[in-house]
Amino acid sequence: MNSVCVIGLGYVGLPLALSFAMKGYKVYGVDSNPDLIGELKRGETHHLESYKGKTIQEILRQQLQNGNFVPMLDYKEALGACEDIIVTVPIPVYGGKPYYEYLILCAREIKENLRPGQLILLRSTVVPGTTRNIFLPVLEESGLKCGRDFYLAYASERIAEGRAFEEFENMPTALAGFCEVSTERAVDLIKVICRAEVVVASSFEVVETAKVIENLQRDINIAMVNEFERFTKAMNLDIFEVIKVANTHKRVNLLYPGPGVGGFCIPNAFYYLNAKAEEIGVELKLSKTARMFNEGIPAYISDLVIKTMEKYSTSKKVAVLGIAMKDYSSDDRLSPALEIIEILRQRGVEVKAFDPAVKKEYEFKVNTLQEALEKVEVVLILARQHGIDFEKIFEFIPPQKAIVIDTRDVFTSKQAQEKGFVLEKI
Ligand SMILES: NC(=O)c1ccc[n+]([C@@H]2O[C@H](COP(=O)([O-])OP(=O)(O)OC[C@H]3O[C@@H](n4cnc5c(N)ncnc54)[C@H](O)[C@@H]3O)[C@@H](O)[C@H]2O)c1
């Protein structure tokens, strides 16, 4: 039976591990978080992925039952059983600086257990140069030589949360190996789960840099459309309609504005590129401006809420619908919603927030739409979720009293006019 070890069982690693398991691989899933391993062993996950009509919860339970997926804390057992090892541990950004410790700890654990013939495929998003200059030297502390005794490749991960299974399968994978054998082994491994093209690049650095700029161009695009939004708002135009019209041009692909940029990938991209840029003496003026602009959006939205309350002389209470960092996601890491809520609370606004997909508990979080909407007039929409029926807002607040601040294009002005509520769109 073929086997593979996947290290880091988060938003990427878990569905990746299960994709191999569904292909009949024995997958040893390693994670350093004991609570997570406990949950996975019980068949529990809060992820919102699905594949061919099955939820990730169903897939997880099935693959645990048939023995194809074995979650564990122990590197030794997992690495002892596999020739191929995939790494998906994160490099968070703290205070604008990438923090390599999780990746280094992971490399040290691999080094302790490394055997001749093994392939290590790094899939984390990294600062360009990390695979060669940070990851590889730790592995070689084992005394084994890369390209002779063991093999190393880098393949960027391009999935969007919520579409992970489908995108592992159908998104082209960019990959580079340390040597020919590393590349061949890594391509063969990726092809187990990826039907799309595997794009082989000339070096780790090409793929690492391509991945970071793929994310950064989205950050810049979002900053741009949020700037356009300020213009269209002053013109009394609906930015979402303007963008829909602009995007009918075949060579235009504008993203949509929103309450800010969250999650693990896009906000970190500038800091990954900038870490290397500073080292090599390059200034990233445009990228930095875009990042700073995006970091200022939560304050802009909070201002909009307060100004709206003042304009309509409402109480300083708001129902926030959606805490996740984007629509239909359970991920609230670096979510702009959390920042908006914090600013509003600091400015004396009472916040009740509802998001049935987000697992984490907060003191301002309530469990039902009704609780969020009790005794409020102002409703702030920050993310769509399958468990939030926005039409129901008007069952709890009479439309003539409701003031909806919509950052996600849930409602049109026509609907607002027909129903009789006030709609403030970004
Ligand atoms: N989330 C996405 O949509 C996405 C998309 C593309 C790329 N990526 C990249 O993939 C990587 C993983 O992201 P994620 O969203 O899955 O992160 P995550 O935080 O959801 O999961 C990472 C997991 O790694 C574990 N971990 C940390 N250090 C470890 C160690 N030394 N040994 C074993 N386990 C360890 C953590 O406990 C956690 O469960 C990141 O580099 C990210 O930038 C993420």
The ligand as an SDF file (V2000), in Angstrom:
LIG
                    3D

 44 48  0  0  0  0  0  0  0  0999 V2000
   -5.5570   28.3600    4.2150 N   0  0  0  0  0  0  0  0  0  0  0  0
   -5.4430   28.4850    2.9240 C   0  0  0  0  0  0  0  0  0  0  0  0
   -6.4270   28.6530    2.2040 O   0  0  0  0  0  0  0  0  0  0  0  0
   -4.0930   28.3940    2.2520 C   0  0  0  0  0  0  0  0  0  0  0  0
   -4.0590   28.4260    0.8560 C   0  0  0  0  0  0  0  0  0  0  0  0
   -2.8320   28.3100    0.2200 C   0  0  0  0  0  0  0  0  0  0  0  0
   -1.6750   28.2080    0.9870 C   0  0  0  0  0  0  0  0  0  0  0  0
   -1.7370   28.2090    2.3420 N   0  0  0  0  0  0  0  0  0  0  0  0
   -0.4730   28.0380    3.0940 C   0  0  0  0  0  0  0  0  0  0  0  0
   -0.4520   26.7260    3.5980 O   0  0  0  0  0  0  0  0  0  0  0  0
    0.2010   26.6930    4.8620 C   0  0  0  0  0  0  0  0  0  0  0  0
   -0.7380   26.1260    5.9040 C   0  0  0  0  0  0  0  0  0  0  0  0
   -1.8340   27.0010    6.0550 O   0  0  0  0  0  0  0  0  0  0  0  0
   -3.1400   26.5800    6.8500 P   0  0  0  0  0  0  0  0  0  0  0  0
   -4.1620   27.5840    6.5310 O   0  0  0  0  0  0  0  0  0  0  0  0
   -3.4160   25.1330    6.6190 O   0  0  0  0  0  0  0  0  0  0  0  0
   -2.6100   26.7820    8.3590 O   0  0  0  0  0  0  0  0  0  0  0  0
   -3.3170   26.2260    9.6900 P   0  0  0  0  0  0  0  0  0  0  0  0
   -2.8850   27.1350   10.7760 O   0  0  0  0  0  0  0  0  0  0  0  0
   -4.7660   25.9960    9.4480 O   0  0  0  0  0  0  0  0  0  0  0  0
   -2.6470   24.8060    9.8880 O   0  0  0  0  0  0  0  0  0  0  0  0
   -1.3150   24.6090   10.1950 C   0  0  0  0  0  0  0  0  0  0  0  0
   -1.2100   23.4260   11.1360 C   0  0  0  0  0  0  0  0  0  0  0  0
    0.1860   23.1580   11.3400 O   0  0  0  0  0  0  0  0  0  0  0  0
    0.3540   22.7520   12.6960 C   0  0  0  0  0  0  0  0  0  0  0  0
    1.7610   22.9450   13.0500 N   0  0  0  0  0  0  0  0  0  0  0  0
    2.4300   24.0980   13.2770 C   0  0  0  0  0  0  0  0  0  0  0  0
    3.7200   23.8390   13.5040 N   0  0  0  0  0  0  0  0  0  0  0  0
    3.8740   22.5000   13.4340 C   0  0  0  0  0  0  0  0  0  0  0  0
    4.9800   21.6430   13.5750 C   0  0  0  0  0  0  0  0  0  0  0  0
    6.2170   22.1000   13.8140 N   0  0  0  0  0  0  0  0  0  0  0  0
    4.7750   20.3040   13.4440 N   0  0  0  0  0  0  0  0  0  0  0  0
    3.5520   19.8130   13.1910 C   0  0  0  0  0  0  0  0  0  0  0  0
    2.4590   20.5820   13.0380 N   0  0  0  0  0  0  0  0  0  0  0  0
    2.6310   21.9160   13.1590 C   0  0  0  0  0  0  0  0  0  0  0  0
   -0.6130   23.6210   13.4740 C   0  0  0  0  0  0  0  0  0  0  0  0
   -0.9390   23.0380   14.7210 O   0  0  0  0  0  0  0  0  0  0  0  0
   -1.8080   23.6890   12.5120 C   0  0  0  0  0  0  0  0  0  0  0  0
   -2.7710   22.6890   12.7900 O   0  0  0  0  0  0  0  0  0  0  0  0
    0.6120   28.1360    5.1450 C   0  0  0  0  0  0  0  0  0  0  0  0
    1.9330   28.3320    4.7290 O   0  0  0  0  0  0  0  0  0  0  0  0
   -0.3450   28.9360    4.2910 C   0  0  0  0  0  0  0  0  0  0  0  0
    0.1910   30.1920    3.9600 O   0  0  0  0  0  0  0  0  0  0  0  0
   -2.9200   28.2830    2.9800 C   0  0  0  0  0  0  0  0  0  0  0  0
  1  2  1  0
  2  3  2  0
  2  4  1  0
  4  5  1  0
  4 44  2  0
  5  6  2  0
  6  7  1  0
  7  8  2  0
  8  9  1  0
  8 44  1  0
  9 10  1  0
  9 42  1  0
 10 11  1  0
 11 12  1  0
 11 40  1  0
 12 13  1  0
 13 14  1  0
 14 15  2  0
 14 16  1  0
 14 17  1  0
 17 18  1  0
 18 19  2  0
 18 20  1  0
 18 21  1  0
 21 22  1  0
 22 23  1  0
 23 24  1  0
 23 38  1  0
 24 25  1  0
 25 26  1  0
 25 36  1  0
 26 27  1  0
 26 35  1  0
 27 28  2  0
 28 29  1  0
 29 30  1  0
 29 35  2  0
 30 31  1  0
 30 32  2  0
 32 33  1  0
 33 34  2  0
 34 35  1  0
 36 37  1  0
 36 38  1  0
 38 39  1  0
 40 41  1  0
 40 42  1  0
 42 43  1  0
M  CHG  2   8   1  16  -1
M  END
$$$$
